Amino acid sequence: MSTRDPSEAPAAPKRRPGGRSRRVRAAAIAATLDELAERGFAALSLERIARRAEVNPTSLYRRWGSRERLVLEAMLEQVAEHVSVPDTGSLRDDLLRLARTAATNATRPEVAAMARAVAAQAPHDAELAAANQAFWAERLALDGAIIEHAIARGELQPATDPIQVIEAVIGPIHLRLLLTGQPIDDTFLERTVDTVVNGILHPAKHR
């Protein structure tokens, strides 16, 4: 039998602040990725995303305002969840881990669809192009920590450009994904990383 004083009001359940907002965001991002994978960017709309996410379209318009901003947030979410910055103490090992993670992430169906959609539509859509540029600026800055760590360890010269090195590693992955259709296997990733590492550790002498 309960010993609670009947005059005491039951305690109100505690609510986590922002819980509904987080649920709407998670549902919208998941729906965006699914829609891109199934239909492509051309058919993407906030109304269709809202139906799939089972949320009110006004919630999406209020939070993002456009499909381009929502796509950008979905892209950044993928980076935060699936791309970590390794720090093994070895430049080659760090770059190889980055390449393997980037390849795994890039070949996931929803991410591959998003990459193809953005590559196709960005030249014709200024807002999407700006979102894509913002995504890559953040992605390259994040991955550039690998090169900064190598410089701090003395593996690389201080003048080494982190962005250029990261582009040289992950660029071939996206070239095969978007253009050539060649396989992105581990042999390819190792050769790519070794080419980059050998190039920056033993640069050709210009006469």
C-alpha positions in Angstrom: 0.0 0.0 0.0 1.3 3.5 -0.8 2.3 5.7 2.1 2.1 9.0 0.1 0.2 11.7 1.8 -3.0 12.0 -0.3 -2.8 15.8 0.1 0.5 15.8 -1.9 0.1 16.5 -5.6 1.8 13.9 -7.8 5.2 15.0 -9.1 5.0 16.3 -12.7 7.1 14.2 -15.1 10.4 15.7 -15.9 10.8 16.8 -19.6 14.0 17.0 -21.3 14.4 20.5 -22.8 14.2 20.6 -26.6 13.1 16.9 -26.8 10.5 17.6 -29.5 12.9 19.8 -31.5 15.5 17.1 -31.5 13.0 14.5 -32.7 11.8 16.7 -35.5 15.4 17.4 -36.6 16.4 13.7 -36.5 13.3 12.7 -38.4 13.8 15.4 -41.0 17.4 14.5 -41.6 16.6 10.8 -41.9 13.7 11.6 -44.3 15.9 13.9 -46.4 18.6 11.2 -46.9 15.9 8.6 -47.8 14.2 10.9 -50.3 17.6 11.7 -51.9 18.4 8.1 -52.2 15.1 7.2 -53.7 14.1 10.2 -55.8 17.2 12.5 -56.2 17.5 16.2 -55.5 15.2 17.3 -58.4 12.2 15.8 -56.7 13.1 16.9 -53.2 10.8 19.2 -51.4 10.2 20.2 -47.8 6.6 19.1 -48.1 7.6 15.6 -49.3 10.2 15.4 -46.5 7.7 16.5 -43.9 5.2 13.7 -45.0 7.9 11.1 -44.8 9.1 12.4 -41.4 5.5 12.7 -40.2 6.0 16.2 -39.1 4.3 19.5 -39.9 5.8 21.2 -43.0 5.7 24.5 -41.2 8.2 23.1 -38.7 10.7 22.5 -41.5 10.1 25.9 -43.1 10.5 27.6 -39.8 13.8 25.8 -39.0 15.5 25.5 -42.4 13.6 27.7 -44.8 14.7 25.8 -47.9 15.6 22.3 -49.0 19.1 23.4 -49.7 19.7 24.4 -46.0 18.2 21.1 -44.9 20.5 19.1 -47.3 23.5 21.0 -45.9 22.6 20.1 -42.4 22.1 16.4 -43.4 25.5 16.5 -45.1 27.1 17.9 -42.0 25.3 15.4 -39.8 26.8 12.6 -41.9 30.3 14.0 -41.2 29.7 14.3 -37.5 28.4 10.7 -37.2 30.5 8.8 -39.7 33.8 10.6 -40.2 36.2 10.8 -37.3 39.7 12.3 -37.3 42.2 9.5 -36.5 45.3 10.3 -34.5 47.5 7.1 -34.4 50.8 8.8 -34.3 51.6 8.0 -37.9 50.8 10.2 -40.9 50.4 7.2 -43.3 48.2 5.3 -40.8 46.0 8.4 -40.1 45.5 9.1 -43.8 44.8 5.5 -44.6 42.2 5.3 -41.8 40.7 8.6 -43.1 40.6 7.2 -46.7 38.9 4.0 -45.6 36.3 5.8 -43.5 35.6 8.3 -46.3 35.2 5.5 -48.8 32.8 3.6 -46.6 30.8 6.7 -46.0 30.8 7.9 -49.6 29.5 4.5 -50.9 26.6 4.3 -48.5 23.5 4.5 -50.8 22.0 7.6 -49.3 25.3 9.5 -49.2 26.2 8.4 -52.8 22.8 9.7 -53.9 23.3 12.9 -52.1 26.8 13.4 -53.6 25.5 12.8 -57.1 22.5 15.1 -56.6 24.7 17.9 -55.4 27.3 17.5 -58.1 24.6 17.6 -60.8 22.5 20.4 -59.4 25.0 22.8 -57.7 26.2 24.4 -60.9 22.6 25.4 -61.6 21.5 26.3 -58.0 23.5 29.1 -56.3 22.0 28.3 -52.8 22.9 24.6 -53.1 26.3 25.5 -54.4 26.9 27.7 -51.4 25.7 24.9 -49.1 28.0 22.5 -50.7 31.0 24.8 -50.4 30.2 25.3 -46.7 30.1 21.6 -46.2 33.4 21.0 -47.8 35.1 23.9 -46.0 34.1 22.3 -42.7 34.9 18.8 -43.8 38.4 19.7 -45.0 39.1 21.9 -42.0 38.2 19.0 -39.7 40.3 16.4 -41.6 43.2 18.9 -41.8 43.9 18.2 -38.2 45.7 15.0 -39.4 48.3 17.2 -41.1 48.6 19.6 -38.2 49.3 16.7 -35.9 52.0 15.4 -38.3 53.6 18.8 -38.4 53.6 19.0 -34.6 55.3 15.6 -34.5 57.9 16.7 -37.0 56.8 14.3 -39.8 56.0 17.2 -42.1 57.4 20.6 -42.8 55.5 23.5 -41.2 54.7 24.9 -44.7 52.7 21.8 -45.6 49.1 22.8 -46.7 46.7 20.6 -44.7 43.8 21.2 -47.1 45.8 20.3 -50.2 47.0 17.1 -48.7 43.5 16.0 -47.6 42.1 16.9 -51.1 44.8 14.7 -52.6 43.7 11.8 -50.5 39.9 11.9 -50.7 39.6 13.5 -54.2 40.3 10.3 -56.0 37.6 8.5 -54.0 35.0 11.0 -55.2 36.4 10.9 -58.7 35.7 7.2 -58.9 32.3 7.5 -57.2 31.0 10.4 -59.4 32.7 10.0 -62.7 34.7 6.8 -63.6 32.8 4.2 -61.6 36.0 2.3 -60.9 36.1 0.2 -57.8 37.0 1.8 -54.5 38.8 -1.1 -52.9 41.5 -1.2 -50.2 44.3 -1.7 -52.8 43.3 1.6 -54.5 43.1 3.4 -51.1 46.5 2.2 -50.0 48.1 3.2 -53.3 46.4 6.6 -53.2 47.7 7.3 -49.7 51.2 6.0 -50.4 51.4 8.3 -53.5 50.4 11.3 -51.4 52.7 10.5 -48.5 55.7 9.7 -50.7 55.0 13.0 -52.6 55.0 15.2 -49.5 57.8 13.4 -47.6 60.1 13.2 -50.7 59.1 16.1 -53.0 60.7 16.3 -56.4 63.5 18.7 -56.6 62.9 21.5 -59.1 65.9 22.7 -61.1 
